[in-house]
Amino acid sequence: MTRMVGPGDAQRETVIRDMRSGRERAYGRVATVEHAQDIKTLRDAGFVPASLGGVDKATARVCGSCGFHGYFKVCGRCGGNCE
């Protein structure tokens, strides 16, 4: 099972019809997908895998004041400069 997130707020539901059986599967904005072919179809429609991961510490900037890892030059936590 893979959780995927839809491409935008305007799209509420995506329906995929199985060509062999004729059955339809409906997926909402955040979908738990069980079929491998549906994953490919949803990716083609603009869906992306859902991720709970934060900022990768290998590619992140580190704040000199508080040690927070982020993507920007200004720290999101304390407002200091990130290297």
C-alpha positions as CSV (number, residue, x, y, z in Angstrom):
1,M,0.0,0.0,0.0
2,T,1.2,3.5,-0.9
3,R,-0.2,6.8,0.2
4,M,-0.4,9.4,-2.5
5,V,-1.4,13.1,-2.5
6,G,-3.4,14.7,-5.4
7,P,-2.1,17.5,-7.5
8,G,-4.2,20.4,-6.3
9,D,-7.2,21.5,-4.3
10,A,-9.5,21.7,-7.3
11,Q,-9.4,17.9,-7.9
12,R,-11.6,16.2,-5.3
13,E,-11.7,12.6,-6.7
14,T,-10.0,10.5,-9.3
15,V,-11.8,7.4,-10.7
16,I,-9.8,4.6,-12.4
17,R,-11.7,2.0,-14.4
18,D,-10.2,-1.5,-14.6
19,M,-10.3,-2.4,-18.3
20,R,-10.5,-6.2,-17.7
21,S,-13.3,-6.3,-15.1
22,G,-14.9,-2.9,-15.7
23,R,-14.9,-2.1,-12.0
24,E,-14.1,1.5,-10.9
25,R,-11.9,2.5,-8.0
26,A,-12.3,6.1,-6.7
27,Y,-9.4,7.9,-5.0
28,G,-9.7,11.2,-3.0
29,R,-7.1,14.0,-2.6
30,V,-5.1,11.8,-0.2
31,A,-5.4,8.1,-1.3
32,T,-4.2,4.8,0.0
33,V,-3.4,2.9,-3.2
34,E,-3.1,-0.9,-3.2
35,H,-2.8,-1.7,-6.9
36,A,0.6,-1.2,-8.7
37,Q,-1.0,-0.2,-12.0
38,D,-3.1,2.5,-10.1
39,I,0.1,4.0,-8.7
40,K,1.5,4.4,-12.2
41,T,-1.8,5.9,-13.4
42,L,-2.1,8.3,-10.5
43,R,1.5,9.5,-11.0
44,D,0.7,10.2,-14.6
45,A,-2.3,12.3,-13.4
46,G,0.0,14.4,-11.1
47,F,-0.2,12.5,-7.8
48,V,3.0,12.3,-5.7
49,P,3.9,9.9,-2.8
50,A,3.0,11.2,0.6
51,S,6.0,11.8,2.8
52,L,6.2,12.6,6.5
53,G,10.0,13.1,6.3
54,G,11.4,16.5,7.2
55,V,14.5,18.2,5.8
56,D,17.4,16.0,4.9
57,K,20.3,17.0,7.2
58,A,22.8,16.3,4.4
59,T,21.4,18.9,2.1
60,A,20.0,21.4,4.7
61,R,21.4,24.7,6.0
62,V,22.2,24.8,9.7
63,C,21.4,27.8,11.9
64,G,24.5,29.2,13.7
65,S,22.3,30.3,16.6
66,C,20.1,27.4,17.5
67,G,21.3,24.5,15.2
68,F,17.9,24.2,13.4
69,H,18.1,22.5,9.9
70,G,16.2,24.2,7.1
71,Y,16.3,25.1,3.4
72,F,16.5,28.9,3.7
73,K,19.2,31.5,4.7
74,V,17.1,32.9,7.5
75,C,16.2,30.4,10.3
76,G,12.5,29.6,10.6
77,R,12.8,29.0,14.3
78,C,14.9,31.9,15.7
79,G,15.5,34.2,12.7
80,G,19.3,33.8,12.7
81,N,21.5,33.2,9.7
82,C,21.8,29.7,8.3
83,E,25.1,28.4,6.8
